[in-house]
Amino acid sequence: MLGKPLVRAFLAVGLVVAFIAGLSRLFVLRYEVGDIYPPYSSLRADPLGTKALAAALGELPKIEVRRNFKFLPKMHTDGPVTLVYAGVTHHAFWTEDELTAFNELVLNGSRAVFTFYPVASPPTDVQETLAKDQARKKKREKTETEKGDDQKKKDARDKKDQKKKDRKTEREDEDRAQYVGFKKVAERWGFAFDYLPEEKGKAYDRHAALVEPGGHMESDISWHSALYFRDLKPQWKVLYMCGTMPVVIERKYGNGSIILMADSFPISNEALRGERHPKLIARLFDGPTPIVFDEEHNDLRESSGIASLARKYQLHGVVAGLVLLAILFVWKNMARFIPPYQTKVSETTVVAGKESSEGFVNLLRRSVHPSSIFGICFAEWRKTFKGRPRELAQVEEIRAEEEARPSRERDPLETYRAISRAIARKV
């Protein structure tokens, strides 16, 4: 039967394993749903994500789907790609390095697909300014993370050289020089952002109509954003309009192309489930393969930690083995962590004991045969009285008399007493 400490050890290990299994299951469920990711991320599986679209495109023959978690200048491609920015805000900021890398990609034959984060209603001037400042701050933090400590030191040295400028003004000048707002980029590309007028007393629910009826796309799609494009240069072709306002536009850009859609709902999981527009989606992704869903603009970046290296080199088995060894080690030493069992003894309890002489007698009984005990005692006497010949001679005489008797008449106890009396008289 197992002792109480061992039972407790097994119970503790079982509880720990059950807790870890339950916690892992919760994380798996959360990641499967994907609501921890930003809206319109290709990793998000709920109605606000685009995971269904990415998975569906990946099932098509000769089409490869990837995800980009790197800063755009660090993204390596073997040729033209279809680069998808789903759910990007029109307040977003670019760096000059990003714009250079983007232009190089598109001019060499890539296709860029932008579907913007839907705007529920036209924002006020204060809301517009606040959103712009937040987007600039977010971009600055991302860029500083990419540059690392060396670039931060360089920025600090540059600031020291500009002693005549106020710190706040200096920071704003640096932001304007280093980060380019999407509205500024829109001017370079030949268009501008604006907002549809809000319908008072009505829920915001419009429809976008195909500009060229009879084309190869759906003639009417539902629209859920107040954002639209204006001041279009001749290079732009309008595909859909909400009322009289362009909401889906496309243009050639060098050897590549750019297509902009002012709402991300048509590519969401919700739309693919209940309101599919396959012809529009085919037009959006009418570009070279592979199709790359950019996740870096959603703040999902690739890290070079131990976990990412383990995934990259498929070290899952090694990690699982190390975890198993750790569990076995803890289990083996679990008894050391359990306090020893202490029996509470009442003060009135009396514990019976024995003297040391009784223990010695018991030891002799187990070790010495009764017939040889007298001989052992005599040997000890000889050692004791070695320098006293008189006492030793008297002991020898009593011993000889005892051994001269027949075995049945011998009495070792009486002989022992006689020797003791003789020795006592001499002493």
Kinemage of the C-alpha trace (Angstrom):
@kinemage 1
@onewidth
@group {chain A} dominant
@subgroup {mainchain}
@vectorlist {calphas} color= white
{ca met a 1} P 0.000 0.000 0.000
{ca leu a 2} L 1.339 3.443 -0.980
{ca gly a 3} L 2.355 5.799 1.811
{ca lys a 4} L 0.660 9.123 2.332
{ca pro a 5} L 3.625 11.220 1.067
{ca leu a 6} L 3.732 9.286 -2.222
{ca val a 7} L -0.030 9.585 -2.685
{ca arg a 8} L 0.201 13.325 -2.121
{ca ala a 9} L 3.054 13.557 -4.621
{ca phe a 10} L 1.024 11.767 -7.304
{ca leu a 11} L -1.971 13.962 -6.533
{ca ala a 12} L 0.127 17.141 -6.807
{ca val a 13} L 1.629 16.055 -10.139
{ca gly a 14} L -1.838 15.180 -11.450
{ca leu a 15} L -3.232 18.569 -10.466
{ca val a 16} L -0.310 20.391 -12.119
{ca val a 17} L -0.695 18.382 -15.334
{ca ala a 18} L -4.455 18.999 -15.388
{ca phe a 19} L -3.931 22.731 -14.836
{ca ile a 20} L -1.360 22.978 -17.645
{ca ala a 21} L -3.593 20.971 -19.999
{ca gly a 22} L -6.605 23.182 -19.248
{ca leu a 23} L -4.606 26.384 -19.668
{ca ser a 24} L -3.152 25.150 -22.967
{ca arg a 25} L -6.634 24.283 -24.197
{ca leu a 26} L -7.873 27.794 -23.389
{ca phe a 27} L -4.973 29.343 -25.315
{ca val a 28} L -5.580 27.026 -28.288
{ca leu a 29} L -9.277 27.941 -28.382
{ca arg a 30} L -8.428 31.636 -28.168
{ca tyr a 31} L -5.891 31.429 -30.985
{ca glu a 32} L -8.247 29.346 -33.145
{ca val a 33} L -10.915 32.035 -32.882
{ca gly a 34} L -8.256 34.665 -33.490
{ca asp a 35} L -9.997 37.568 -31.761
{ca ile a 36} L -6.679 38.446 -30.129
{ca tyr a 37} L -5.533 39.710 -33.547
{ca pro a 38} L -6.473 43.113 -35.008
{ca pro a 39} L -9.589 43.439 -37.205
{ca tyr a 40} L -9.209 42.164 -40.776
{ca ser a 41} L -6.043 40.243 -39.954
{ca ser a 42} L -5.541 37.079 -42.011
{ca leu a 43} L -4.941 35.238 -38.723
{ca arg a 44} L -8.348 36.139 -37.306
{ca ala a 45} L -11.117 33.549 -37.701
{ca asp a 46} L -14.109 35.444 -36.295
{ca pro a 47} L -16.431 37.613 -38.486
{ca leu a 48} L -14.013 40.578 -38.372
{ca gly a 49} L -11.050 38.617 -39.746
{ca thr a 50} L -9.916 37.621 -43.242
{ca lys a 51} L -8.593 34.151 -42.436
{ca ala a 52} L -11.273 32.465 -44.555
{ca leu a 53} L -10.199 34.473 -47.608
{ca ala a 54} L -6.522 33.628 -47.118
{ca ala a 55} L -7.356 29.940 -46.649
{ca ala a 56} L -9.659 29.880 -49.701
{ca leu a 57} L -7.063 31.534 -51.934
{ca gly a 58} L -4.473 29.051 -50.713
{ca glu a 59} L -6.669 26.145 -51.842
{ca leu a 60} L -6.742 27.360 -55.451
{ca pro a 61} L -4.364 25.629 -57.879
{ca lys a 62} L -1.071 27.377 -58.657
{ca ile a 63} L -1.682 30.041 -56.004
{ca glu a 64} L 0.552 30.378 -52.978
{ca val a 65} L -0.467 32.433 -49.945
{ca arg a 66} L 2.040 33.840 -47.480
{ca arg a 67} L 2.054 36.246 -44.553
{ca asn a 68} L 4.599 38.978 -44.009
{ca phe a 69} L 5.676 39.814 -40.456
{ca lys a 70} L 8.767 41.823 -41.386
{ca phe a 71} L 9.455 45.503 -41.934
{ca leu a 72} L 8.734 46.011 -45.661
{ca pro a 73} L 12.367 46.824 -46.662
{ca lys a 74} L 13.399 43.509 -45.059
{ca met a 75} L 10.831 41.433 -46.954
{ca his a 76} L 12.592 39.365 -49.609
{ca thr a 77} L 10.760 38.171 -52.720
{ca asp a 78} L 11.924 36.204 -55.735
{ca gly a 79} L 9.814 38.311 -58.084
{ca pro a 80} L 6.539 40.226 -58.352
{ca val a 81} L 3.899 39.485 -55.712
{ca thr a 82} L 0.373 40.548 -54.793
{ca leu a 83} L 0.822 42.512 -51.577
{ca val a 84} L -2.361 42.824 -49.481
{ca tyr a 85} L -2.920 45.487 -46.815
{ca ala a 86} L -6.268 44.511 -45.263
{ca gly a 87} L -7.914 46.810 -42.735
{ca val a 88} L -5.254 49.518 -42.980
{ca thr a 89} L -6.287 52.909 -41.629
{ca his a 90} L -6.079 55.959 -43.883
{ca his a 91} L -4.349 57.757 -40.976
{ca ala a 92} L -1.416 55.352 -41.172
{ca phe a 93} L 2.137 56.604 -41.605
{ca trp a 94} L 4.920 55.361 -43.850
{ca thr a 95} L 8.664 55.763 -43.553
{ca glu a 96} L 10.688 56.825 -46.570
{ca asp a 97} L 12.400 53.421 -46.494
{ca glu a 98} L 9.014 51.707 -46.702
{ca leu a 99} L 7.900 53.908 -49.587
{ca thr a 100} L 11.129 53.199 -51.457
{ca ala a 101} L 10.734 49.440 -50.977
{ca phe a 102} L 7.034 49.629 -51.897
{ca asn a 103} L 7.680 51.617 -55.082
{ca glu a 104} L 10.406 49.194 -56.102
{ca leu a 105} L 8.059 46.239 -55.661
{ca val a 106} L 5.142 47.742 -57.592
{ca leu a 107} L 7.213 49.346 -60.350
{ca asn a 108} L 8.763 45.933 -61.026
{ca gly a 109} L 5.393 44.238 -61.561
{ca ser a 110} L 3.816 43.633 -58.150
{ca arg a 111} L 0.170 44.397 -57.376
{ca ala a 112} L -0.781 46.259 -54.185
{ca val a 113} L -4.255 45.731 -52.706
{ca phe a 114} L -5.416 48.199 -50.041
{ca thr a 115} L -8.713 47.667 -48.229
{ca phe a 116} L -9.194 50.416 -45.672
{ca tyr a 117} L -10.593 50.165 -42.168
{ca pro a 118} L -14.273 51.217 -42.356
{ca val a 119} L -15.199 54.638 -40.984
{ca ala a 120} L -18.598 54.619 -39.280
{ca ser a 121} L -19.230 58.360 -39.630
{ca pro a 122} L -17.341 61.496 -40.669
{ca pro a 123} L -14.998 62.414 -37.780
{ca thr a 124} L -14.737 65.867 -36.263
{ca asp a 125} L -11.581 67.939 -36.631
{ca val a 126} L -10.529 67.043 -33.100
{ca gln a 127} L -11.041 63.321 -33.752
{ca glu a 128} L -9.126 63.615 -37.010
{ca thr a 129} L -6.163 65.299 -35.310
{ca leu a 130} L -6.168 62.806 -32.437
{ca ala a 131} L -6.237 59.825 -34.815
{ca lys a 132} L -3.377 61.327 -36.810
{ca asp a 133} L -1.243 61.896 -33.702
{ca gln a 134} L -1.886 58.373 -32.455
{ca ala a 135} L -0.956 56.907 -35.832
{ca arg a 136} L 2.275 58.938 -35.913
{ca lys a 137} L 3.189 57.828 -32.382
{ca lys a 138} L 2.463 54.208 -33.239
{ca lys a 139} L 4.627 54.378 -36.347
{ca arg a 140} L 7.467 56.039 -34.461
{ca glu a 141} L 7.466 53.280 -31.827
{ca lys a 142} L 7.484 50.577 -34.481
{ca thr a 143} L 10.333 52.217 -36.377
{ca glu a 144} L 12.453 52.702 -33.267
{ca thr a 145} L 11.983 49.040 -32.425
{ca glu a 146} L 13.236 48.077 -35.869
{ca lys a 147} L 16.227 50.373 -35.781
{ca gly a 148} L 17.413 49.178 -32.399
{ca asp a 149} L 19.722 50.765 -29.909
{ca asp a 150} L 22.289 51.933 -32.469
{ca gln a 151} L 19.784 54.102 -34.301
{ca lys a 152} L 18.455 55.487 -31.025
{ca lys a 153} L 21.969 56.583 -30.087
{ca lys a 154} L 22.368 58.232 -33.478
{ca asp a 155} L 19.071 60.073 -33.062
{ca ala a 156} L 20.220 61.246 -29.637
{ca arg a 157} L 23.453 62.625 -31.109
{ca asp a 158} L 21.518 64.383 -33.875
{ca lys a 159} L 19.292 66.023 -31.282
{ca lys a 160} L 22.299 67.313 -29.353
{ca asp a 161} L 23.633 68.983 -32.502
{ca gln a 162} L 20.415 70.965 -32.881
{ca lys a 163} L 20.841 73.034 -29.719
{ca lys a 164} L 18.880 76.025 -30.990
{ca lys a 165} L 15.625 74.116 -31.370
{ca asp a 166} L 13.087 73.450 -28.695
{ca arg a 167} L 12.710 69.742 -27.857
{ca lys a 168} L 9.033 69.604 -28.732
{ca thr a 169} L 9.520 71.443 -32.037
{ca glu a 170} L 12.524 69.275 -32.806
{ca arg a 171} L 10.485 66.092 -32.294
{ca glu a 172} L 7.699 67.338 -34.538
{ca asp a 173} L 10.196 68.335 -37.251
{ca glu a 174} L 11.791 64.916 -37.044
{ca asp a 175} L 8.402 63.213 -37.355
{ca arg a 176} L 7.463 65.270 -40.391
{ca ala a 177} L 10.798 64.560 -42.058
{ca gln a 178} L 10.933 60.859 -41.252
{ca tyr a 179} L 7.295 59.741 -41.380
{ca val a 180} L 4.941 60.326 -44.276
{ca gly a 181} L 1.200 60.234 -43.669
{ca phe a 182} L -1.039 58.202 -45.964
{ca lys a 183} L -2.762 61.417 -47.039
{ca lys a 184} L 0.606 62.702 -48.271
{ca val a 185} L 1.234 59.419 -50.053
{ca ala a 186} L -2.226 59.714 -51.622
{ca glu a 187} L -1.211 63.060 -53.127
{ca arg a 188} L 1.836 61.406 -54.695
{ca trp a 189} L -0.371 58.676 -56.141
{ca gly a 190} L -2.924 61.152 -57.446
{ca phe a 191} L -5.982 61.063 -55.157
{ca ala a 192} L -7.265 62.252 -51.761
{ca phe a 193} L -9.400 60.887 -48.924
{ca asp a 194} L -12.767 62.291 -47.891
{ca tyr a 195} L -15.955 61.254 -46.093
{ca leu a 196} L -19.463 60.621 -47.354
{ca pro a 197} L -22.145 62.866 -45.820
{ca glu a 198} L -23.869 61.318 -42.831
{ca glu a 199} L -27.562 60.522 -43.157
{ca lys a 200} L -29.305 61.865 -40.078
{ca gly a 201} L -31.757 59.550 -38.336
{ca lys a 202} L -30.731 56.532 -40.422
{ca ala a 203} L -28.407 53.659 -39.761
{ca tyr a 204} L -25.293 53.912 -41.881
{ca asp a 205} L -25.966 51.281 -44.534
{ca arg a 206} L -25.325 52.110 -48.172
{ca his a 207} L -24.681 50.285 -51.416
{ca ala a 208} L -21.927 50.675 -53.967
{ca ala a 209} L -22.787 50.311 -57.633
{ca leu a 210} L -20.587 49.102 -60.478
{ca val a 211} L -19.571 51.996 -62.734
{ca glu a 212} L -19.604 49.930 -65.919
{ca pro a 213} L -22.755 47.741 -65.850
{ca gly a 214} L -22.442 44.425 -67.607
{ca gly a 215} L -18.815 44.033 -66.566
{ca his a 216} L -17.218 41.040 -64.956
{ca met a 217} L -18.070 42.062 -61.370
{ca glu a 218} L -21.184 42.243 -59.197
{ca ser a 219} L -23.378 45.197 -60.114
{ca asp a 220} L -24.232 46.090 -56.513
{ca ile a 221} L -22.509 45.439 -53.169
{ca ser a 222} L -23.348 46.569 -49.635
{ca trp a 223} L -21.167 49.333 -48.227
{ca his a 224} L -20.333 50.027 -44.582
{ca ser a 225} L -17.868 52.911 -44.600
{ca ala a 226} L -18.036 56.694 -44.888
{ca leu a 227} L -14.607 56.853 -46.541
{ca tyr a 228} L -14.272 57.582 -50.262
{ca phe a 229} L -11.690 58.883 -52.771
{ca arg a 230} L -11.693 62.258 -54.520
{ca asp a 231} L -9.469 64.451 -56.708
{ca leu a 232} L -8.534 61.465 -58.844
{ca lys a 233} L -5.824 61.878 -61.467
{ca pro a 234} L -6.558 60.520 -64.965
{ca gln a 235} L -4.479 57.388 -64.268
{ca trp a 236} L -7.160 56.114 -61.908
{ca lys a 237} L -10.057 53.982 -63.059
{ca val a 238} L -13.210 53.985 -60.921
{ca leu a 239} L -14.723 50.521 -60.439
{ca tyr a 240} L -17.460 51.196 -57.846
{ca met a 241} L -19.206 54.332 -56.641
{ca cys a 242} L -21.332 54.956 -53.563
{ca gly a 243} L -23.794 57.505 -54.910
{ca thr a 244} L -21.496 59.774 -56.880
{ca met a 245} L -18.382 59.100 -54.786
{ca pro a 246} L -15.646 56.646 -55.886
{ca val a 247} L -15.034 53.888 -53.339
{ca val a 248} L -13.105 51.285 -55.381
{ca ile a 249} L -10.396 52.563 -57.740
{ca glu a 250} L -7.490 51.046 -59.659
{ca arg a 251} L -4.480 52.268 -61.626
{ca lys a 252} L -1.334 51.074 -63.347
{ca tyr a 253} L 1.892 51.938 -61.538
{ca gly a 254} L 4.981 51.222 -63.583
{ca asn a 255} L 4.890 47.543 -64.486
{ca gly a 256} L 2.560 46.830 -61.572
{ca ser a 257} L -0.782 48.089 -60.307
{ca ile a 258} L -2.528 49.496 -57.228
{ca ile a 259} L -6.159 48.893 -56.275
{ca leu a 260} L -7.858 50.699 -53.390
{ca met a 261} L -11.130 49.784 -51.680
{ca ala a 262} L -12.501 52.174 -49.036
{ca asp a 263} L -14.145 49.350 -47.039
{ca ser a 264} L -12.790 45.991 -45.843
{ca phe a 265} L -16.159 44.322 -45.281
{ca pro a 266} L -16.338 42.581 -48.718
{ca ile a 267} L -13.233 40.501 -47.919
{ca ser a 268} L -14.134 39.734 -44.282
{ca asn a 269} L -15.106 36.309 -42.952
{ca glu a 270} L -18.616 37.642 -42.335
{ca ala a 271} L -19.048 38.691 -45.964
{ca leu a 272} L -17.643 35.426 -47.322
{ca arg a 273} L -20.184 33.542 -45.234
{ca gly a 274} L -23.332 35.533 -45.912
{ca glu a 275} L -22.667 37.976 -48.746
{ca arg a 276} L -20.064 36.693 -51.180
{ca his a 277} L -18.717 38.780 -54.042
{ca pro a 278} L -16.431 36.337 -55.895
{ca lys a 279} L -16.061 38.479 -59.026
{ca leu a 280} L -14.952 41.499 -57.014
{ca ile a 281} L -12.475 39.359 -55.078
{ca ala a 282} L -11.150 37.925 -58.342
{ca arg a 283} L -10.543 41.476 -59.575
{ca leu a 284} L -8.846 42.503 -56.343
{ca phe a 285} L -6.383 39.627 -56.488
{ca asp a 286} L -5.841 39.706 -60.252
{ca gly a 287} L -2.092 39.892 -59.897
{ca pro a 288} L 1.060 37.783 -59.705
{ca thr a 289} L 1.575 35.043 -57.146
{ca pro a 290} L 2.415 34.509 -54.373
{ca ile a 291} L -0.256 36.507 -52.542
{ca val a 292} L 1.319 38.078 -49.455
{ca phe a 293} L -0.941 39.258 -46.618
{ca asp a 294} L 0.962 41.944 -44.747
{ca glu a 295} L 0.593 41.582 -40.973
{ca glu a 296} L 3.368 43.981 -40.001
{ca his a 297} L 1.027 46.970 -40.318
{ca asn a 298} L -1.132 45.228 -37.666
{ca asp a 299} L 1.831 45.290 -35.244
{ca leu a 300} L 2.385 41.568 -35.766
{ca arg a 301} L 6.129 41.296 -36.260
{ca glu a 302} L 8.483 38.369 -36.484
{ca ser a 303} L 10.713 38.002 -33.424
{ca ser a 304} L 14.070 36.227 -33.327
{ca gly a 305} L 13.525 34.587 -29.947
{ca ile a 306} L 14.008 30.986 -28.903
{ca ala a 307} L 10.388 30.078 -29.698
{ca ser a 308} L 10.590 31.399 -33.269
{ca leu a 309} L 13.887 29.570 -33.871
{ca ala a 310} L 12.359 26.349 -32.531
{ca arg a 311} L 9.430 26.712 -34.944
{ca lys a 312} L 11.728 27.586 -37.835
{ca tyr a 313} L 13.955 24.528 -37.372
{ca gln a 314} L 11.089 22.234 -36.286
{ca leu a 315} L 12.453 21.514 -32.817
{ca his a 316} L 9.037 20.727 -31.348
{ca gly a 317} L 10.076 17.173 -30.451
{ca val a 318} L 13.231 18.334 -28.685
{ca val a 319} L 11.278 20.896 -26.670
{ca ala a 320} L 8.643 18.291 -25.760
{ca gly a 321} L 11.400 15.913 -24.623
{ca leu a 322} L 12.989 18.575 -22.432
{ca val a 323} L 9.618 19.366 -20.875
{ca leu a 324} L 9.056 15.658 -20.194
{ca leu a 325} L 12.488 15.354 -18.573
{ca ala a 326} L 11.737 18.379 -16.400
{ca ile a 327} L 8.429 16.844 -15.295
{ca leu a 328} L 10.113 13.520 -14.477
{ca phe a 329} L 12.829 15.301 -12.501
{ca val a 330} L 10.256 17.222 -10.486
{ca trp a 331} L 8.254 14.047 -9.925
{ca lys a 332} L 11.373 12.154 -8.767
{ca asn a 333} L 12.229 14.849 -6.234
{ca met a 334} L 8.678 15.653 -5.250
{ca ala a 335} L 9.001 13.862 -1.865
{ca arg a 336} L 11.686 16.332 -0.780
{ca phe a 337} L 9.252 19.194 -1.080
{ca ile a 338} L 6.667 17.533 1.185
{ca pro a 339} L 7.178 18.201 4.931
{ca pro a 340} L 7.786 15.041 7.009
{ca tyr a 341} L 4.801 13.545 8.749
{ca gln a 342} L 4.893 14.382 12.439
{ca thr a 343} L 2.944 12.347 14.977
{ca lys a 344} L 1.490 14.454 17.741
{ca val a 345} L 2.236 12.890 21.137
{ca ser a 346} L 0.020 13.832 24.043
{ca glu a 347} L 1.713 15.055 27.208
{ca thr a 348} L -0.143 12.401 29.244
{ca thr a 349} L 1.052 9.556 27.061
{ca val a 350} L 3.616 7.281 28.760
{ca val a 351} L 6.026 5.397 26.547
{ca ala a 352} L 7.353 2.172 28.116
{ca gly a 353} L 11.125 1.691 27.884
{ca lys a 354} L 13.956 -0.651 29.041
{ca glu a 355} L 17.335 -0.157 30.661
{ca ser a 356} L 20.599 -0.631 28.813
{ca ser a 357} L 21.436 -3.771 30.846
{ca glu a 358} L 18.300 -5.478 29.591
{ca gly a 359} L 19.267 -4.626 26.070
{ca phe a 360} L 22.709 -6.123 26.642
{ca val a 361} L 21.171 -9.339 27.966
{ca asn a 362} L 18.893 -9.589 24.951
{ca leu a 363} L 21.898 -9.085 22.678
{ca leu a 364} L 23.764 -11.937 24.420
{ca arg a 365} L 20.777 -14.237 24.111
{ca arg a 366} L 20.716 -13.730 20.355
{ca ser a 367} L 24.477 -13.991 19.874
{ca val a 368} L 25.808 -16.545 22.443
{ca his a 369} L 24.652 -20.135 22.933
{ca pro a 370} L 23.857 -21.045 26.626
{ca ser a 371} L 26.342 -23.947 26.630
{ca ser a 372} L 29.279 -21.723 25.686
{ca ile a 373} L 28.566 -18.748 27.914
{ca phe a 374} L 30.694 -20.068 30.814
{ca gly a 375} L 33.713 -20.522 28.557
{ca ile a 376} L 33.394 -16.958 27.287
{ca cys a 377} L 33.190 -15.616 30.844
{ca phe a 378} L 36.285 -17.638 31.846
{ca ala a 379} L 38.226 -16.234 28.882
{ca glu a 380} L 37.368 -12.719 29.985
{ca trp a 381} L 38.430 -13.499 33.587
{ca arg a 382} L 41.819 -14.739 32.357
{ca lys a 383} L 42.345 -11.429 30.541
{ca thr a 384} L 41.314 -9.470 33.635
{ca phe a 385} L 43.438 -11.356 36.233
{ca lys a 386} L 46.473 -11.891 34.030
{ca gly a 387} L 48.699 -9.988 36.507
{ca arg a 388} L 47.110 -11.582 39.587
{ca pro a 389} L 48.180 -15.279 39.647
{ca arg a 390} L 46.496 -16.150 42.965
{ca glu a 391} L 43.003 -15.157 41.840
{ca leu a 392} L 43.594 -16.760 38.462
{ca ala a 393} L 44.691 -20.072 40.102
{ca gln a 394} L 41.575 -20.173 42.275
{ca val a 395} L 39.366 -19.515 39.231
{ca glu a 396} L 41.189 -22.306 37.352
{ca glu a 397} L 40.533 -24.686 40.258
{ca ile a 398} L 36.783 -23.960 40.371
{ca arg a 399} L 36.586 -24.317 36.578
{ca ala a 400} L 38.413 -27.692 36.661
{ca glu a 401} L 35.988 -28.985 39.303
{ca glu a 402} L 33.038 -27.918 37.117
{ca glu a 403} L 34.393 -29.597 33.997
{ca ala a 404} L 35.161 -32.814 35.949
{ca arg a 405} L 31.448 -33.317 36.619
{ca pro a 406} L 29.224 -35.096 34.102
{ca ser a 407} L 27.396 -32.824 31.675
{ca arg a 408} L 24.030 -33.377 33.343
{ca glu a 409} L 25.346 -32.404 36.785
{ca arg a 410} L 27.063 -29.211 35.691
{ca asp a 411} L 25.576 -25.948 36.921
{ca pro a 412} L 27.157 -22.937 35.145
{ca leu a 413} L 25.206 -20.449 37.239
{ca glu a 414} L 26.351 -21.880 40.592
{ca thr a 415} L 29.933 -22.128 39.311
{ca tyr a 416} L 29.777 -18.465 38.226
{ca arg a 417} L 28.577 -17.463 41.692
{ca ala a 418} L 31.376 -19.492 43.376
{ca ile a 419} L 34.000 -17.737 41.259
{ca ser a 420} L 32.441 -14.343 42.055
{ca arg a 421} L 32.536 -15.061 45.836
{ca ala a 422} L 36.160 -16.242 45.666
{ca ile a 423} L 37.232 -13.133 43.777
{ca ala a 424} L 35.277 -10.897 46.147
{ca arg a 425} L 37.037 -12.378 49.215
{ca lys a 426} L 40.448 -11.815 47.681
{ca val a 427} L 39.615 -8.234 46.794
